Amino acid sequence: LQRALRLAQADVPLFGFVGRLVPRQKGMDILLGAGEKVLEKGTIQLVILGKGHATTVRSIRALAKKYATSCAFIHTFDERLARRMYAGCDVMVVPSRFEPCGLIQMIAMRYGTIPLVRKTGGLADTVTDGKTGFVFGPYTKTALRGAIERTIAMRYKDPGEWDRMILRVMRQDHSWAKSARAYKK
């Protein structure tokens, strides 16, 4: 994935975002602010796939140009590339202001990609902080950056726990059968 996106072949976590580029709903405003601070340090790579708001697109393009070897932007929606990102990224970021359900984090889990989500709606219902991903609360770039830094710290300071988290997320059952049993009970 790094090679296909023309990113440096670096041993740093690859963070991904797949979705509509809506500034406030999907969290692009805080992702761009937090992402730039972390990209400056060289501790992550970031890939963004999506279409949306013109001002947001310009901001993402500027970020990708500034950090050309560690940030990639694909301004379209491509289901095949989205699947490659779910499989090839280490972390899938879903910093939504609100998210009634959210599928991205559940799809990422099936591929063994750790979700980093904001504590809202279906994201809060499906991701447990420190167990099946990373969760942050306030809708701020500072809170998101803190969650990114916690994610990086676990990846490097406790690789055994990182590997166990990958296995836990892949075993999550978000099926209708489980929901029906819970409803019936």
LUMVOVO-74460 format. One record per residue (C-alpha): residue number from 1; residue in three letters; x, y, z. Coordinates in nm, 2 decimals, padded with zeros to 4 digits, always signed. Layout:
N
<atom NUM "ALA" <X Y Z>>;
...
This chain:
185
<atom 1 "LEU" <+00.00 +00.00 +00.00>>;
<atom 2 "GLN" <+00.29 +00.24 +00.08>>;
<atom 3 "ARG" <+00.44 +00.17 -00.26>>;
<atom 4 "ALA" <+00.12 +00.20 -00.45>>;
<atom 5 "LEU" <+00.05 +00.54 -00.28>>;
<atom 6 "ARG" <+00.41 +00.66 -00.33>>;
<atom 7 "LEU" <+00.47 +00.69 +00.04>>;
<atom 8 "ALA" <+00.82 +00.62 +00.19>>;
<atom 9 "GLN" <+00.87 +00.26 +00.27>>;
<atom 10 "ALA" <+00.90 +00.35 +00.64>>;
<atom 11 "ASP" <+00.83 +00.14 +00.95>>;
<atom 12 "VAL" <+00.58 +00.38 +01.10>>;
<atom 13 "PRO" <+00.21 +00.31 +01.15>>;
<atom 14 "LEU" <-00.01 +00.39 +00.85>>;
<atom 15 "PHE" <-00.33 +00.57 +00.95>>;
<atom 16 "GLY" <-00.62 +00.58 +00.71>>;
<atom 17 "PHE" <-00.94 +00.77 +00.66>>;
<atom 18 "VAL" <-01.22 +00.65 +00.42>>;
<atom 19 "GLY" <-01.53 +00.86 +00.38>>;
<atom 20 "ARG" <-01.71 +01.17 +00.27>>;
<atom 21 "LEU" <-01.49 +01.48 +00.32>>;
<atom 22 "VAL" <-01.75 +01.68 +00.52>>;
<atom 23 "PRO" <-01.57 +01.92 +00.75>>;
<atom 24 "ARG" <-01.78 +01.90 +01.06>>;
<atom 25 "GLN" <-01.97 +01.57 +01.04>>;
<atom 26 "LYS" <-01.69 +01.33 +00.95>>;
<atom 27 "GLY" <-01.42 +01.51 +01.15>>;
<atom 28 "MET" <-01.20 +01.63 +00.87>>;
<atom 29 "ASP" <-01.14 +01.96 +01.05>>;
<atom 30 "ILE" <-00.99 +01.80 +01.35>>;
<atom 31 "LEU" <-00.81 +01.53 +01.16>>;
<atom 32 "LEU" <-00.63 +01.78 +00.95>>;
<atom 33 "GLY" <-00.52 +01.98 +01.25>>;
<atom 34 "ALA" <-00.41 +01.68 +01.46>>;
<atom 35 "GLY" <-00.26 +01.50 +01.16>>;
<atom 36 "GLU" <-00.03 +01.78 +01.07>>;
<atom 37 "LYS" <+00.11 +01.80 +01.42>>;
<atom 38 "VAL" <+00.19 +01.43 +01.41>>;
<atom 39 "LEU" <+00.31 +01.42 +01.05>>;
<atom 40 "GLU" <+00.56 +01.70 +01.15>>;
<atom 41 "LYS" <+00.72 +01.45 +01.39>>;
<atom 42 "GLY" <+00.75 +01.18 +01.13>>;
<atom 43 "THR" <+00.59 +00.92 +01.36>>;
<atom 44 "ILE" <+00.30 +00.82 +01.12>>;
<atom 45 "GLN" <+00.19 +00.81 +00.76>>;
<atom 46 "LEU" <-00.16 +00.91 +00.66>>;
<atom 47 "VAL" <-00.38 +00.82 +00.37>>;
<atom 48 "ILE" <-00.71 +00.99 +00.30>>;
<atom 49 "LEU" <-00.96 +00.85 +00.05>>;
<atom 50 "GLY" <-01.28 +01.03 -00.03>>;
<atom 51 "LYS" <-01.48 +01.31 -00.21>>;
<atom 52 "GLY" <-01.64 +01.61 -00.07>>;
<atom 53 "HIS" <-01.63 +01.98 +00.03>>;
<atom 54 "ALA" <-01.41 +02.19 -00.20>>;
<atom 55 "THR" <-01.24 +02.38 +00.09>>;
<atom 56 "THR" <-01.17 +02.06 +00.27>>;
<atom 57 "VAL" <-01.02 +01.91 -00.05>>;
<atom 58 "ARG" <-00.79 +02.21 -00.09>>;
<atom 59 "SER" <-00.67 +02.17 +00.27>>;
<atom 60 "ILE" <-00.60 +01.80 +00.23>>;
<atom 61 "ARG" <-00.42 +01.86 -00.10>>;
<atom 62 "ALA" <-00.20 +02.12 +00.07>>;
<atom 63 "LEU" <-00.12 +01.87 +00.36>>;
<atom 64 "ALA" <-00.04 +01.59 +00.11>>;
<atom 65 "LYS" <+00.19 +01.82 -00.09>>;
<atom 66 "LYS" <+00.37 +01.94 +00.22>>;
<atom 67 "TYR" <+00.42 +01.59 +00.35>>;
<atom 68 "ALA" <+00.45 +01.41 +00.01>>;
<atom 69 "THR" <+00.64 +01.10 +00.14>>;
<atom 70 "SER" <+00.41 +01.05 +00.45>>;
<atom 71 "CYS" <+00.07 +01.17 +00.34>>;
<atom 72 "ALA" <-00.14 +01.06 +00.04>>;
<atom 73 "PHE" <-00.48 +01.19 -00.08>>;
<atom 74 "ILE" <-00.70 +01.02 -00.33>>;
<atom 75 "HIS" <-00.99 +01.25 -00.42>>;
<atom 76 "THR" <-01.25 +00.99 -00.53>>;
<atom 77 "PHE" <-01.43 +00.70 -00.39>>;
<atom 78 "ASP" <-01.29 +00.37 -00.50>>;
<atom 79 "GLU" <-01.43 +00.06 -00.32>>;
<atom 80 "ARG" <-01.13 -00.15 -00.43>>;
<atom 81 "LEU" <-00.88 +00.10 -00.29>>;
<atom 82 "ALA" <-01.09 +00.14 +00.03>>;
<atom 83 "ARG" <-01.06 -00.24 +00.08>>;
<atom 84 "ARG" <-00.69 -00.22 +00.03>>;
<atom 85 "MET" <-00.67 +00.05 +00.29>>;
<atom 86 "TYR" <-00.88 -00.15 +00.54>>;
<atom 87 "ALA" <-00.63 -00.44 +00.49>>;
<atom 88 "GLY" <-00.31 -00.24 +00.46>>;
<atom 89 "CYS" <-00.34 +00.04 +00.72>>;
<atom 90 "ASP" <-00.25 -00.02 +01.08>>;
<atom 91 "VAL" <-00.52 +00.22 +01.21>>;
<atom 92 "MET" <-00.85 +00.35 +01.06>>;
<atom 93 "VAL" <-00.94 +00.69 +01.19>>;
<atom 94 "VAL" <-01.31 +00.78 +01.23>>;
<atom 95 "PRO" <-01.32 +01.12 +01.41>>;
<atom 96 "SER" <-01.69 +01.19 +01.34>>;
<atom 97 "ARG" <-01.87 +01.46 +01.53>>;
<atom 98 "PHE" <-02.18 +01.23 +01.51>>;
<atom 99 "GLU" <-02.22 +00.89 +01.37>>;
<atom 100 "PRO" <-02.55 +00.71 +01.42>>;
<atom 101 "CYS" <-02.40 +00.37 +01.33>>;
<atom 102 "GLY" <-02.08 +00.37 +01.14>>;
<atom 103 "LEU" <-01.96 +00.08 +00.93>>;
<atom 104 "ILE" <-01.60 +00.18 +00.87>>;
<atom 105 "GLN" <-01.48 +00.08 +01.21>>;
<atom 106 "MET" <-01.65 -00.26 +01.18>>;
<atom 107 "ILE" <-01.51 -00.33 +00.83>>;
<atom 108 "ALA" <-01.17 -00.23 +00.95>>;
<atom 109 "MET" <-01.19 -00.47 +01.24>>;
<atom 110 "ARG" <-01.27 -00.76 +01.00>>;
<atom 111 "TYR" <-00.94 -00.69 +00.83>>;
<atom 112 "GLY" <-00.74 -00.66 +01.15>>;
<atom 113 "THR" <-00.71 -00.28 +01.13>>;
<atom 114 "ILE" <-00.73 -00.10 +01.47>>;
<atom 115 "PRO" <-01.01 +00.16 +01.48>>;
<atom 116 "LEU" <-00.94 +00.50 +01.63>>;
<atom 117 "VAL" <-01.28 +00.66 +01.69>>;
<atom 118 "ARG" <-01.45 +00.95 +01.86>>;
<atom 119 "LYS" <-01.69 +00.85 +02.14>>;
<atom 120 "THR" <-02.02 +00.91 +01.97>>;
<atom 121 "GLY" <-02.32 +00.70 +01.85>>;
<atom 122 "GLY" <-02.24 +00.36 +01.69>>;
<atom 123 "LEU" <-01.86 +00.43 +01.72>>;
<atom 124 "ALA" <-01.89 +00.43 +02.10>>;
<atom 125 "ASP" <-02.11 +00.12 +02.08>>;
<atom 126 "THR" <-01.86 -00.09 +01.88>>;
<atom 127 "VAL" <-01.51 +00.02 +02.00>>;
<atom 128 "THR" <-01.38 -00.03 +02.35>>;
<atom 129 "ASP" <-01.09 +00.19 +02.44>>;
<atom 130 "GLY" <-00.77 -00.01 +02.48>>;
<atom 131 "LYS" <-00.94 -00.34 +02.40>>;
<atom 132 "THR" <-01.08 -00.32 +02.05>>;
<atom 133 "GLY" <-00.93 +00.02 +01.94>>;
<atom 134 "PHE" <-00.88 +00.37 +02.07>>;
<atom 135 "VAL" <-01.15 +00.61 +02.17>>;
<atom 136 "PHE" <-01.13 +00.99 +02.23>>;
<atom 137 "GLY" <-01.41 +01.21 +02.37>>;
<atom 138 "PRO" <-01.40 +01.58 +02.31>>;
<atom 139 "TYR" <-01.44 +01.69 +01.95>>;
<atom 140 "THR" <-01.10 +01.87 +01.93>>;
<atom 141 "LYS" <-00.78 +01.82 +01.74>>;
<atom 142 "THR" <-00.60 +01.81 +02.07>>;
<atom 143 "ALA" <-00.81 +01.51 +02.19>>;
<atom 144 "LEU" <-00.76 +01.34 +01.86>>;
<atom 145 "ARG" <-00.39 +01.40 +01.86>>;
<atom 146 "GLY" <-00.37 +01.25 +02.21>>;
<atom 147 "ALA" <-00.55 +00.94 +02.09>>;
<atom 148 "ILE" <-00.31 +00.91 +01.79>>;
<atom 149 "GLU" <-00.01 +00.94 +02.03>>;
<atom 150 "ARG" <-00.16 +00.67 +02.26>>;
<atom 151 "THR" <-00.20 +00.45 +01.96>>;
<atom 152 "ILE" <+00.16 +00.50 +01.85>>;
<atom 153 "ALA" <+00.28 +00.44 +02.20>>;
<atom 154 "MET" <+00.11 +00.10 +02.23>>;
<atom 155 "ARG" <+00.23 +00.00 +01.88>>;
<atom 156 "TYR" <+00.59 +00.05 +01.99>>;
<atom 157 "LYS" <+00.60 +00.01 +02.36>>;
<atom 158 "ASP" <+00.38 -00.30 +02.39>>;
<atom 159 "PRO" <+00.39 -00.49 +02.05>>;
<atom 160 "GLY" <+00.25 -00.80 +02.22>>;
<atom 161 "GLU" <-00.06 -00.62 +02.33>>;
<atom 162 "TRP" <-00.09 -00.46 +01.99>>;
<atom 163 "ASP" <-00.09 -00.81 +01.83>>;
<atom 164 "ARG" <-00.35 -00.93 +02.08>>;
<atom 165 "MET" <-00.57 -00.62 +02.00>>;
<atom 166 "ILE" <-00.55 -00.71 +01.63>>;
<atom 167 "LEU" <-00.68 -01.06 +01.71>>;
<atom 168 "ARG" <-00.96 -00.92 +01.94>>;
<atom 169 "VAL" <-01.08 -00.68 +01.67>>;
<atom 170 "MET" <-01.09 -00.96 +01.41>>;
<atom 171 "ARG" <-01.30 -01.17 +01.64>>;
<atom 172 "GLN" <-01.57 -00.90 +01.70>>;
<atom 173 "ASP" <-01.92 -01.02 +01.61>>;
<atom 174 "HIS" <-02.13 -00.74 +01.47>>;
<atom 175 "SER" <-02.37 -00.97 +01.29>>;
<atom 176 "TRP" <-02.75 -00.95 +01.28>>;
<atom 177 "ALA" <-02.77 -01.29 +01.45>>;
<atom 178 "LYS" <-02.59 -01.14 +01.76>>;
<atom 179 "SER" <-02.82 -00.83 +01.76>>;
<atom 180 "ALA" <-03.13 -01.05 +01.72>>;
<atom 181 "ARG" <-03.02 -01.27 +02.02>>;
<atom 182 "ALA" <-02.97 -00.95 +02.23>>;
<atom 183 "TYR" <-03.30 -00.81 +02.12>>;
<atom 184 "LYS" <-03.49 -01.13 +02.20>>;
<atom 185 "LYS" <-03.32 -01.16 +02.54>>;
